[in-house]
Amino acid sequence: MHNLVLDIGNTNIKLAVFEERTLVDYQILKQIDPDMLISLIQQYDIKNATISSVNADLEEVVDVLKKRTRYIPFSTQVNTGIDNHYHSLSTLGLDRWAKVLAAHAAYPGQNCLMIDAGTCMTYDLLNSASAYFGGSISPGIHMRFSALNHFTGRLPWVDWNENEEIPAGTDTISAIKNGVLQGLLNEVEGYISSYNKENIDLTVLLTGGNGAFLLKQLKNSIFAPQIIHDPYLVLKGLNEVIAFEYVQKN
């Protein structure tokens, strides 16, 4: 049985096809073409689908999925057995909740810190008792570069790619890169250190568009042995929504 899941974020659309829990197709898109979706559904004979989105205007896409698959609406009300203590479920990002569902399925009985390095940096803890209390949100890398340029009169816009090393701040451009990148790295290490003090045998799940950059920076750190890089964490969580609904109804 094949499942289609869509993670529609602030920057990109991530699409995945799973056969049960095995990822068989993965694409990053800038926009969704309904005809392409129909073709994919036919290619894999997709039976089930769900979406996590920051965009409310998805009527055309949802209509395609409802007509051609068993469409499962995803919300923070979907719970696979997690003790959720978040105070405002209506404002909890679906991508954050999907990561929690993924960790709950893949690492049962473990303390898991999920770090998503995307448009925003998010930090979420699911403890070994399957309890979730929330976490933290801060600006992502590109948002930090943009803010320095936007909110100052003289600081320039700085181009950056994730293959660069963190430079020493010997001029304005390199000082901005150092401040943003080293500052973010210090933030990430600080969060891991803090959560390590409170949670035994912590597993750190690193995901998001800038996850590979952070993994590279952390490969020689004391935290390296506990870090798992999983770029498909949100998508896996969405697939768990389908698996959970299937079990509930069969």
Beta strands, then each sheet from edge to edge (+ up, - down):
strand 1: 2-8
strand 2: 13-19
strand 3: 22-29
strand 4: 46-53
strand 5: 70-71
strand 6: 83-84
strand 7: 112-117
strand 8: 120-126
strand 9: 131-139
strand 10: 203-207
strand 11: 227-229
sheet 1: 3+ 2- 1+ 4+ 5+
sheet 2: 6+ 9+ 8- 7+ 10+ 11+
end
